[in-house]
Amino acid sequence: MWTAKRFPVGRPPPRFPELPGASTPPELNKALLDHFFPGEPASFTDTILLPFRECLPLAADEVSRALARSSPLSAPGPDAIPNSVWKRVHRMAPHLIHDLLASLVVYGSHPLTFKRADGIVLDRPGKPSYDSPSSFRVIVLLQTFSNILERIMNS
């Protein structure tokens, strides 16, 4: 949108920059993501989890507060479930989200499936040249259920 606003109506915006090995938009996306996020995450083996004895139980109002702070208009991540759906589920069955998250808190587990995210590359407005990766920024969309757990743990 920033690029479109800078140009008068009827005049097309400039093409994406030509980075080495990136002549198409998907190749450019991959090159920028490889620049910002080099390497693959370490793989973890399944282990038997034991509950933490010092862990305080998850309170139902903590889930309510975490959901109240989440915007229903924010973009969902790879799960494609918007926050408005989780808020509605919580209104209809308040115990459901609490029960799902309580065991994760007690066992100190954050499953790998929750750690999946979508990265979107955006150009930074006002840059004189878009020939280097520093002219772009990455927005990461996490799974919304993982965001709820993260809000609870941060509070």
C-alpha positions in Angstrom: 0.0 0.0 0.0 2.9 2.4 0.8 4.3 1.8 -2.7 0.9 2.4 -4.3 0.3 5.6 -2.5 3.7 7.1 -3.7 2.8 6.9 -7.3 0.1 8.8 -9.2 -3.0 6.9 -10.5 -2.3 5.1 -13.7 1.5 4.9 -13.2 2.7 1.4 -12.2 5.1 1.0 -9.3 8.6 -0.1 -10.0 9.4 -3.8 -10.2 10.9 -5.8 -7.4 14.7 -5.5 -7.1 16.9 -8.0 -8.8 18.8 -9.7 -6.0 21.3 -12.4 -6.9 19.4 -15.6 -7.7 16.0 -13.9 -7.3 14.4 -13.1 -10.6 10.8 -13.9 -9.7 8.7 -12.8 -6.7 8.8 -16.3 -5.1 12.6 -16.5 -5.5 12.9 -13.0 -4.1 10.7 -14.0 -1.1 12.9 -17.0 -0.5 16.1 -15.0 -0.8 14.9 -12.4 1.7 13.7 -15.0 4.2 17.0 -16.9 3.9 18.8 -13.6 4.6 16.7 -12.8 7.7 16.3 -16.3 9.0 19.4 -18.3 8.1 19.6 -22.0 8.8 17.0 -24.5 9.9 15.8 -24.9 13.5 17.2 -27.8 15.5 15.0 -30.9 15.5 13.9 -32.2 18.8 13.2 -35.7 19.8 10.1 -36.7 21.7 10.7 -37.0 25.4 8.5 -37.9 28.4 7.5 -34.8 30.1 7.1 -34.6 33.8 5.0 -31.9 35.5 6.7 -29.0 37.3 6.0 -29.2 41.0 6.4 -25.5 41.5 4.0 -24.6 38.7 0.9 -22.6 39.8 -2.2 -23.9 38.1 -3.6 -21.9 35.3 -6.5 -19.7 36.4 -9.6 -19.4 34.2 -9.4 -15.6 34.4 -5.9 -15.6 32.9 -7.4 -17.1 29.7 -10.1 -14.5 29.7 -7.6 -11.6 30.1 -5.3 -13.0 27.4 -8.3 -13.2 25.0 -9.5 -9.7 25.9 -6.1 -8.3 24.9 -6.1 -10.0 21.5 -7.4 -8.0 18.6 -10.2 -9.7 16.5 -8.9 -7.8 13.5 -5.3 -9.1 13.5 -4.2 -11.4 10.8 -4.1 -15.1 11.7 -1.0 -17.2 11.1 -0.6 -20.6 9.5 -3.6 -22.1 11.4 -5.9 -19.5 9.6 -8.0 -19.2 12.8 -8.7 -15.5 13.7 -8.8 -14.4 17.3 -12.5 -13.6 16.9 -13.1 -17.4 16.6 -11.2 -18.2 19.8 -13.1 -15.4 21.6 -16.4 -16.9 20.5 -15.3 -20.4 21.5 -14.4 -19.0 24.9 -17.8 -17.3 25.3 -19.6 -20.5 24.4 -17.4 -23.0 26.4 -15.2 -21.1 28.8 -13.5 -24.2 30.1 -12.4 -25.6 26.7 -9.4 -23.3 26.0 -8.5 -23.3 29.7 -8.4 -27.1 29.8 -6.3 -27.3 26.6 -3.7 -24.8 27.8 -3.6 -25.9 31.5 -1.7 -29.1 30.7 0.7 -27.3 28.5 1.5 -24.9 31.4 1.8 -27.7 34.0 4.2 -29.7 31.8 6.1 -26.7 30.5 5.5 -27.8 26.9 5.3 -25.6 23.8 4.6 -28.1 21.0 6.5 -27.7 17.7 3.3 -27.4 15.9 2.6 -24.2 17.8 6.0 -22.8 16.7 5.1 -22.7 13.0 4.8 -19.2 11.6 4.3 -17.4 8.3 6.8 -14.8 7.3 5.8 -11.9 5.0 8.3 -9.6 3.4 7.4 -6.0 3.1 9.4 -3.1 1.6 10.3 -0.3 4.0 8.8 3.0 2.8 11.1 5.8 1.9 14.1 3.8 1.0 16.1 5.2 -1.9 17.0 1.8 -3.3 15.5 -1.7 -2.9 18.7 -3.5 -3.9 19.6 -4.9 -0.5 17.8 -7.0 2.0 18.0 -4.2 4.6 15.4 -2.3 2.5 12.8 -4.8 3.6 11.3 -5.9 6.8 9.7 -9.2 7.8 6.4 -9.6 9.6 5.9 -12.9 11.3 2.3 -14.3 11.8 2.2 -16.8 14.6 -0.6 -19.3 15.2 -3.3 -17.6 17.2 -3.6 -20.4 19.8 0.1 -20.1 20.4 -0.3 -16.3 20.8 -2.9 -17.0 23.6 -0.5 -19.2 25.4 2.3 -16.7 25.0 0.2 -13.9 26.4 -0.7 -16.0 29.4 3.0 -16.9 30.1 4.1 -13.3 29.7 1.6 -12.1 32.2 
